[in-house]
């Protein structure tokens, strides 16, 4: 499962088309891209309301990742960083699914059916990397982490993966 997600992510990032709206940022991605370009400035001058605060984590990760590697926060670099982040989030969600299947004692067929249901739909299989400057893959991953925490009876994992609730 992890191999399929990794292969699909690489193929999509390298060969598939990207959203062409707003220079590749998409519609909602304009805000997330702006946050990733100048996170401290956005917070200092504009602040974040509760709605935005629940969606800022991917932009913060991209902002500080670009700074850590010394890459300028250009639109192209931000899109690439969001693509890598999104692919890693999809991989982490797949790893959570594998663990959930083991903990619950699912058959191999049941685990693959769950995988097909989670990763075979348009939102994950196609849209997650087509419009990469979004928070959806991170939210998807946090949901998988939360379910894993629940089935393993680790309340702290559930609470940590559900900020703002």
SULMOBEL-V551923 format. One record per residue. RES is the residue in one letter. PHI is phi as a letter, one per 30 degrees, with the letter a starting at -180 (* if undefined). PSI is psi in whole degrees, -180 to 180 (none if undefined). D_CENTER is the distance of its C-alpha to the mean C-alpha in Angstrom with 1 decimal. Layout:
BEGIN
((RES;PHI;PSI;D_CENTER) (RES;PHI;PSI;D_CENTER))
END
This chain:
BEGIN
((X;*;-46;17.2) (X;d;-40;15.3) (X;d;-41;17.4) (X;d;-42;16.8) (X;d;-44;13.0) (X;d;-48;13.6) (X;d;-46;16.4) (X;d;-39;14.8) (X;d;-47;12.0) (X;d;-47;14.9) (X;d;-43;17.1) (X;d;-44;14.8) (X;d;-42;14.0) (X;d;-41;17.7) (X;c;-23;19.6) (X;d;159;17.9) (X;d;161;18.4) (X;c;159;16.2) (X;d;136;16.7) (X;c;1;19.9) (X;d;137;19.9) (X;h;47;20.3) (X;i;23;20.2) (X;j;-3;16.9) (X;d;-21;15.1) (X;i;-162;15.7) (X;d;-66;16.9) (X;d;-28;14.5) (X;d;-18;13.0) (X;e;-47;16.4) (X;d;-46;15.9) (X;d;-37;12.5) (X;d;-41;14.1) (X;d;-42;17.3) (X;d;-41;15.7) (X;d;-33;14.3) (X;d;-42;17.7) (X;b;66;19.8) (X;e;-49;18.1) (X;d;-41;21.5) (X;d;-39;23.4) (X;d;-47;21.4) (X;d;-43;21.7) (X;d;-44;25.3) (X;c;-29;26.6) (X;c;-27;24.6) (X;i;175;23.0) (X;b;131;20.1) (X;d;178;21.0) (X;d;-39;19.6) (X;d;-47;17.4) (X;d;-38;15.9) (X;d;-29;15.8) (X;d;-8;13.4) (X;b;10;10.8) (X;d;-18;11.6) (X;e;-48;9.6) (X;e;-39;7.1) (X;d;-39;10.5) (X;d;-44;12.4) (X;d;-46;10.6) (X;d;-46;11.1) (X;e;-53;14.5) (X;d;-26;15.8) (X;d;-45;14.5) (X;d;-42;16.4) (X;d;-39;19.3) (X;d;-34;19.4) (X;c;2;19.9) (X;i;22;22.2) (X;c;135;20.5) (X;d;148;21.5) (X;d;55;18.9) (X;d;164;19.9) (X;e;-44;18.0) (X;d;-44;17.9) (X;d;-39;16.6) (X;d;-44;13.8) (X;d;-45;12.7) (X;d;-42;13.0) (X;d;-41;11.1) (X;d;-38;8.1) (X;d;-45;8.6) (X;d;-46;9.0) (X;e;-47;6.0) (X;d;-43;4.0) (X;d;-42;7.0) (X;d;-38;7.2) (X;d;-39;4.5) (X;d;-41;6.5) (X;d;-43;9.5) (X;d;-39;9.3) (X;d;-39;9.1) (X;d;-40;12.0) (X;d;-40;13.8) (X;d;-43;13.7) (X;d;-43;15.2) (X;e;-44;17.8) (X;d;-42;18.8) (X;e;-45;19.1) (X;d;-41;21.3) (X;d;-47;23.4) (X;d;-41;23.9) (X;d;-4;24.9) (X;i;34;27.1) (X;d;152;25.8) (X;d;164;27.6) (X;e;-41;26.1) (X;d;-41;26.4) (X;d;-42;24.6) (X;d;-42;21.7) (X;d;-34;21.5) (X;d;-42;21.9) (X;d;-41;19.0) (X;d;-47;16.9) (X;d;-38;18.3) (X;d;-40;17.6) (X;d;-41;13.9) (X;c;-7;13.1) (X;c;-9;16.1) (X;d;162;15.5) (X;e;-42;15.0) (X;e;-39;11.8) (X;c;-48;9.9) (X;d;-30;12.7) (X;b;-50;13.3) (X;d;-30;11.6) (X;e;-37;7.9) (X;c;-10;9.4) (X;d;-41;12.6) (X;b;76;11.3) (X;d;-20;8.5) (X;d;62;9.3) (X;b;175;7.7) (X;c;0;5.8) (X;d;-49;5.6) (X;d;-35;2.8) (X;d;-42;2.8) (X;d;-41;6.1) (X;e;-45;6.6) (X;d;-46;6.3) (X;d;-35;8.5) (X;d;-43;10.6) (X;d;-40;11.3) (X;d;-41;12.2) (X;d;-44;14.4) (X;d;-42;16.1) (X;d;-45;16.8) (X;e;-39;18.2) (X;d;-49;20.3) (X;d;-25;21.7) (X;d;2;22.5) (X;h;45;24.1) (X;c;90;22.3) (X;e;-39;22.3) (X;d;-35;21.0) (X;d;-44;17.7) (X;d;-47;17.5) (X;d;-41;18.4) (X;d;-28;16.1) (X;c;1;13.0) (X;b;61;14.3) (X;d;144;15.0) (X;i;3;17.3) (X;c;none;18.7))
END
